[in-house]
Amino acid sequence: MNRIAITSSTLALMLVAISGCKQEAPPAPPAANTAASNCLQYAPGMVTLIGMASTQTVSAPDKDSREALLLTLDQPICIATHAARAAEYPAVESVSVIELVPQSDFAAVYSLAGQRVSAHGGLVPISGDGAAAKTGLVLRTIKPAP
């Protein structure tokens, strides 16, 4: 019985000693660079991208198919996360295909399929059934590239 009492008191002293020790938190990771100097930004910022325009038929379960207008970039890009809304606007690396999202004059925009184009607008993430790419460019202007 003495032995149990000693063990219990020893444990109690150890707990007091441990709880009295100041534990240091692990060092914080360096702040994430959400605006990497070589990465583009999501809208409302505007970007101009150059590449080959093409169309692709896409469909979602239980929905009609549609023609998506895609831009295959000359050079892959990266997009920095949106600092205030990282879950909705995640950082992405090595983007080489973007879905072009026209706001008006659809016929004129789609007539550029098969040509090299210069597209100007705001980058947005795209998700869900029927998305042709994970990133979109909401078009302000599009024209044949020089």
Steps between C-alpha positions, in 0.01 A plus 500: 500500500792734574635428160173613335498819708854583392420432140189716517680787669790470258258519211326800655835680539594420142171640373549820699856532370392437141205739514725768645739474205447757234448333169620688198281490194668374188630781286234643270549423134604795291207701372374362174584719206152527352614731228802320363677739271470274197137394556193675367212622717131413493240761403438784555853532363524477122746292297576451132578146386608373159444156357298283264120520521301181451161357583412186689163338554436450871202363686386435850284210617131563422578823313536603139848516353657833413796632306769642726756742362848415625831681489811281489769731631837547334662476845351341815411748773444491873232686689549623856233436760260781585621592850158576646322204337759224464245215517305638203799633307782247549851533368556294187820403323576410139172611344521440126131498397243760601130519415412831339173641631351757261262760641349601166539458126532122530500440123797732444694347790439141389595590141859539627527124575800354318694828514770641726336766712574761762235483773458766769286464813480378857602154621247294697493144634246269333361183652212263469359266241553618146802720571743478211793628710567581865577864422306747291567839349194728498562684176515874464660483156631234266671548165730313264855501632764679292 
